[in-house]
Structures are given as structure tokens and as C-alpha cells.
């Protein structure tokens, strides 16, 4: 089981950092949201501003798990209240990821909130994935890091019917659920939006598993949530054309705060045995 804060630790300074990838966050390769969490921490290390506002990246080459990646942070624009950075990630000279971030301090007291959370049961009112698949080991190490309690399809994953490509589930990170560092805590939303658009797309297709790696990821951060252990991930993939699958998602607290919104494109590479 991986610990999000420990496993996204960066070492270095002056715009150049390294991080060792933990195999605990692997699917077939390291989870893209996990890589983005490391990137966000590198960008945060280059500013004194306190609030992540936006993140966007292209995933270029899957890195090798268990080995070190190199991160270079370049400031694109810096003002008293905003900081835009570009972060490039390489491993053994190969480009892994290219990202851009906005980090800010609150510019004024102007606020509004008209977000309406989906109507779903409370997390402890539904079964966990471990209970649904009792006695079976998780298919990838990543799943040991989150307690998942699905609310849109609550049966066995390998027995699901073809449905509307929507997937909703409550999630709690393990062994720690929340983090004092605002960038580590915001990384929870990065990981959820990156990870759960694929299950949404899979709902529209037969088969036990949809192999569709992320091409990009865009996330906008809204409410802080370091007081919220459970997060609702709501993702949808309304269109997939020729194996390019589009999707978007939102992350919510139990008390209805919208933590983050975002989306991605995915590239279908097949299914096991297909």
C-alpha cells in the first residue's frame, strides 16, 4: 500500500528535482494521476503562493516504475498573486510528461457557488469494492491505495451490463485519507479525475477491462477539501470515436463542496485477449 505524501516526495531545488516512482501506484504502468501529483509538488516547490488553481498535461511516454524521474520547472509568468509554470518530466533522457500549472493566492473576496452535487447514497450506505469482490485480490497495486464504494454500478465489474458511460464512486485514500499540505491534498482530485474516466467509458462496452491510457489531463481546483476523508468521483465519457475516448469528471465532498472539475482524452489500445 502506498502513502500519497511519501510516494510523491521530490528532492532538489532551483527548478530541478528528482522523484522515485513507487510501484504501489501502478496499473500496467505508473498511474498518470500519480505522476501528475509529483509534478504539482514540483511546481509548488518553486513558489510561495498557497493555492493550486489549474493543471494541464500531455502524457508522452510511460515511465518505468521503481526508477527515478527528473523534473524541470520553468516559470512562465510570475505576479504578486499568480505563478504560471511549465514542468517537464524525463526518465533516462526520454520525455515522459509535459505540464503547465497555475498557482495563486486569492485575489479578492468575490465568490459564488451554484454547484449541485449528484444525488447519491452516503459512502457507508453502499458496499466497498472489496466486499463486492470478496476473496479476490485487486488486479493492480493502485487499488490498495483507495477504498472504493461505487454507487452507479454496484455489482461485480465482470458482470456489468452495457450502460450509459457514467461512473460514480466514493473514495477514501489509504493509509492516510487527507493531507495538511494543500498541494498533496489537491493531488487526490488529480488522481481521481485521471483514473475514473476510463471506468466511465468502459460502461458502454463489453469486456472485463478497457485499456485506454490517458493522452492528456486538465483539472481546475475549486474548494479545498483537507477536512474531507471521503470524496465522490463522478465521471462520464459521452463520446468515443475511432478509439479516441473523451471524458470529464468532478470531485465532491460529502457536504456538497465541488473540489475539482476536469477532463481528458483517452486512446484505446485494446483489451486483454482482444
C-alpha positions as semicolon CSV with decimal commas, in nm:
position;residue;x (nm);y (nm);z (nm)
1;X;0,000;0,000;0,000
2;X;0,132;0,344;-0,095
3;X;0,119;0,667;0,101
4;X;0,043;0,962;-0,128
5;X;0,255;1,220;0,052
6;X;0,557;0,993;0,097
7;X;0,539;0,850;-0,256
8;X;0,529;1,193;-0,423
9;X;0,835;1,326;-0,239
10;X;1,068;1,534;-0,456
11;X;1,437;1,608;-0,398
12;X;1,633;1,904;-0,533
13;X;1,593;2,277;-0,582
14;X;1,639;2,574;-0,816
15;X;1,394;2,429;-1,069
16;X;1,547;2,080;-1,090
17;X;1,408;1,787;-0,895
18;X;1,403;1,410;-0,888
19;X;1,148;1,162;-0,756
20;X;1,149;0,784;-0,729
21;X;0,836;0,618;-0,865
22;X;0,667;0,382;-0,624
23;X;0,531;0,055;-0,773
24;X;0,240;0,085;-0,529
25;X;0,070;0,326;-0,775
26;X;0,096;0,102;-1,081
27;X;-0,164;-0,020;-1,320
28;X;0,020;-0,180;-1,614
29;X;0,244;0,130;-1,586
30;X;0,255;0,409;-1,324
31;X;-0,083;0,578;-1,282
32;X;-0,099;0,907;-1,471
33;X;-0,263;1,092;-1,185
34;X;0,017;0,978;-0,956
35;X;0,273;1,120;-1,199
36;X;0,075;1,445;-1,211
37;X;0,074;1,460;-0,831
38;X;0,455;1,460;-0,833
39;X;0,453;1,732;-1,099
40;X;0,220;1,950;-0,892
41;X;0,451;1,922;-0,593
42;X;0,750;2,024;-0,805
43;X;0,563;2,332;-0,928
44;X;0,466;2,415;-0,569
45;X;0,829;2,397;-0,459
46;X;0,911;2,689;-0,690
47;X;0,661;2,936;-0,544
48;X;0,548;3,077;-0,211
49;X;0,185;3,108;-0,325
50;X;-0,053;2,874;-0,140
51;X;-0,330;2,761;-0,372
52;X;-0,329;2,531;-0,678
53;X;-0,571;2,670;-0,939
54;X;-0,521;2,474;-1,262
55;X;-0,321;2,186;-1,407
56;X;-0,283;2,060;-1,763
57;X;-0,051;1,799;-1,911
58;X;0,029;1,573;-2,204
59;X;0,132;1,218;-2,119
60;X;0,411;1,131;-2,362
61;X;0,584;0,805;-2,266
62;X;0,502;0,569;-1,977
63;X;0,796;0,567;-1,736
64;X;0,944;0,262;-1,567
65;X;0,813;0,203;-1,217
66;X;1,057;0,181;-0,930
67;X;1,306;0,411;-1,101
68;X;1,381;0,783;-1,078
69;X;1,229;1,059;-1,290
70;X;1,376;1,405;-1,344
71;X;1,161;1,720;-1,329
72;X;1,250;2,066;-1,456
73;X;1,030;2,360;-1,353
74;X;1,033;2,681;-1,559
75;X;0,844;2,994;-1,455
76;X;0,636;3,130;-1,744
77;X;0,481;3,424;-1,560
78;X;0,501;3,547;-1,201
79;X;0,300;3,827;-1,040
80;X;0,225;3,911;-0,680
81;X;-0,084;3,687;-0,687
82;X;-0,023;3,431;-0,963
83;X;0,251;3,194;-1,076
84;X;0,243;3,001;-1,405
85;X;0,496;2,721;-1,454
86;X;0,591;2,463;-1,708
87;X;0,713;2,126;-1,577
88;X;0,890;1,877;-1,799
89;X;0,946;1,520;-1,684
90;X;1,205;1,284;-1,827
91;X;1,345;0,942;-1,743
92;X;1,684;0,836;-1,878
93;X;1,661;1,116;-2,135
94;X;1,314;1,016;-2,263
95;X;1,024;1,263;-2,236
96;X;0,757;1,132;-2,000
97;X;0,519;1,423;-1,940
98;X;0,489;1,794;-2,017
99;X;0,268;2,004;-1,788
100;X;0,158;2,360;-1,714
101;X;0,028;2,482;-1,378
102;X;-0,129;2,793;-1,226
103;X;-0,071;2,854;-0,856
104;X;-0,233;3,157;-0,694
105;X;-0,329;3,343;-0,382
106;X;-0,692;3,454;-0,350
107;X;-0,719;3,786;-0,539
108;X;-1,037;3,913;-0,369
109;X;-1,343;3,820;-0,164
110;X;-1,557;3,770;-0,476
111;X;-1,727;3,430;-0,453
112;X;-2,027;3,234;-0,577
113;X;-2,122;2,866;-0,563
114;X;-2,412;2,725;-0,764
115;X;-2,270;2,372;-0,790
116;X;-2,518;2,091;-0,726
117;X;-2,378;1,759;-0,614
118;X;-2,522;1,439;-0,768
119;X;-2,787;1,268;-0,556
120;X;-2,608;0,956;-0,428
121;X;-2,616;0,743;-0,111
122;X;-2,368;0,816;0,168
123;X;-2,042;0,618;0,140
124;X;-2,106;0,380;0,429
125;X;-2,453;0,301;0,294
126;X;-2,307;0,106;-0,002
127;X;-2,069;-0,189;-0,030
128;X;-1,698;-0,147;-0,087
129;X;-1,525;-0,292;-0,392
130;X;-1,354;-0,541;-0,158
131;X;-1,694;-0,660;-0,034
132;X;-1,830;-0,685;-0,389
133;X;-1,525;-0,890;-0,498
134;X;-1,481;-1,071;-0,168
135;X;-1,185;-1,308;-0,157
136;X;-1,025;-1,175;-0,477
137;X;-0,703;-0,980;-0,489
138;X;-0,704;-0,637;-0,653
139;X;-0,597;-0,660;-1,021
140;X;-0,339;-0,378;-0,986
141;X;-0,139;-0,237;-0,691
142;X;-0,312;0,103;-0,729
143;X;-0,637;-0,033;-0,586
144;X;-0,479;-0,099;-0,247
145;X;-0,435;0,278;-0,204
146;X;-0,805;0,370;-0,211
147;X;-1,120;0,235;-0,051
148;X;-1,382;0,247;-0,326
149;X;-1,758;0,234;-0,267
150;X;-1,934;0,251;-0,608
151;X;-2,283;0,398;-0,639
152;X;-2,361;0,387;-1,013
153;X;-2,288;0,019;-1,081
154;X;-2,276;-0,171;-0,752
155;X;-2,234;-0,527;-0,881
156;X;-1,929;-0,724;-0,987
157;X;-1,726;-0,544;-1,251
158;X;-1,704;-0,854;-1,473
159;X;-2,084;-0,893;-1,465
160;X;-2,184;-0,539;-1,553
161;X;-2,431;-0,482;-1,840
162;X;-2,375;-0,226;-2,112
163;X;-2,491;0,102;-1,957
164;X;-2,470;0,476;-2,003
165;X;-2,098;0,568;-1,979
166;X;-2,122;0,723;-1,633
167;X;-1,932;0,604;-1,326
168;X;-1,971;0,733;-0,970
169;X;-1,793;0,607;-0,663
170;X;-1,698;0,726;-0,316
171;X;-1,327;0,701;-0,244
172;X;-1,108;0,731;0,062
173;X;-0,730;0,725;0,032
174;X;-0,532;0,477;0,242
175;X;-0,345;0,463;0,478
176;X;-0,398;0,842;0,520
177;X;-0,717;0,997;0,388
178;X;-0,633;1,369;0,399
179;X;-0,320;1,584;0,399
180;X;-0,227;1,918;0,554
181;X;-0,016;2,020;0,253
182;X;-0,268;2,184;0,012
183;X;-0,082;2,054;-0,294
184;X;-0,069;1,694;-0,172
185;X;-0,436;1,712;-0,080
186;X;-0,527;1,862;-0,420
187;X;-0,341;1,570;-0,578
188;X;-0,624;1,344;-0,463
189;X;-0,851;1,512;-0,718
190;X;-0,584;1,489;-0,988
191;X;-0,564;1,115;-0,934
192;X;-0,940;1,060;-0,926
193;X;-1,018;1,256;-1,242
194;X;-0,730;1,091;-1,427
195;X;-0,824;0,740;-1,314
196;X;-1,202;0,718;-1,323
197;X;-1,291;0,849;-1,668
198;X;-1,176;0,512;-1,805
199;X;-1,430;0,311;-1,598
200;X;-1,700;0,553;-1,721
201;X;-1,609;0,477;-2,083
202;X;-1,598;0,105;-2,007
203;X;-1,964;0,111;-1,902
204;X;-2,062;0,150;-2,270
205;X;-1,868;-0,162;-2,378
206;X;-1,849;-0,534;-2,308
207;X;-1,548;-0,698;-2,153
208;X;-1,379;-0,704;-1,814
209;X;-1,128;-0,428;-1,877
210;X;-1,085;-0,132;-2,112
211;X;-0,723;-0,049;-2,192
212;X;-0,736;0,322;-2,273
213;X;-0,439;0,522;-2,142
214;X;-0,476;0,895;-2,084
215;X;-0,341;1,124;-2,356
216;X;-0,385;1,440;-2,151
217;X;-0,535;1,566;-1,826
218;X;-0,688;1,905;-1,739
219;X;-0,803;1,984;-1,384
220;X;-0,937;2,302;-1,226
221;X;-0,927;2,318;-0,846
222;X;-1,215;2,481;-0,656
223;X;-1,287;2,415;-0,287
224;X;-1,012;2,287;-0,057
225;X;-1,102;1,952;0,097
226;X;-0,838;1,860;0,353
227;X;-1,114;1,815;0,611
228;X;-1,297;1,557;0,396
229;X;-1,192;1,192;0,413
230;X;-1,447;1,070;0,157
231;X;-1,456;1,214;-0,195
232;X;-1,719;1,140;-0,458
233;X;-1,579;1,087;-0,807
234;X;-1,837;1,144;-1,082
235;X;-1,707;1,079;-1,435
236;X;-1,867;1,049;-1,778
237;X;-1,742;0,961;-2,125
238;X;-2,025;1,070;-2,358
239;X;-1,838;1,018;-2,686
240;X;-1,576;0,779;-2,820
241;X;-1,497;0,788;-3,192
242;X;-1,247;0,555;-3,357
243;X;-1,088;0,458;-3,027
244;X;-1,036;0,817;-2,906
245;X;-1,250;0,844;-2,595
246;X;-1,340;1,180;-2,443
247;X;-1,446;1,227;-2,084
248;X;-1,483;1,463;-1,793
249;X;-1,527;1,441;-1,421
250;X;-1,596;1,618;-1,093
251;X;-1,491;1,553;-0,736
252;X;-1,713;1,636;-0,436
253;X;-1,704;1,627;-0,057
254;X;-1,980;1,462;0,147
255;X;-2,119;1,802;0,242
256;X;-2,157;1,904;-0,125
257;X;-1,847;2,112;-0,196
258;X;-1,717;2,090;-0,551
259;X;-1,346;2,016;-0,508
260;X;-1,234;1,997;-0,872
261;X;-1,352;1,957;-1,230
262;X;-1,162;1,836;-1,533
263;X;-1,137;1,604;-1,827
264;X;-0,917;1,411;-2,063
265;X;-0,883;1,226;-2,391
266;X;-0,801;0,855;-2,386
267;X;-0,654;0,633;-2,656
268;X;-0,791;0,279;-2,681
269;X;-0,515;0,019;-2,721
270;X;-0,723;-0,297;-2,685
271;X;-0,844;-0,536;-2,418
272;X;-0,675;-0,846;-2,275
273;X;-0,716;-1,122;-2,528
274;X;-0,877;-0,881;-2,776
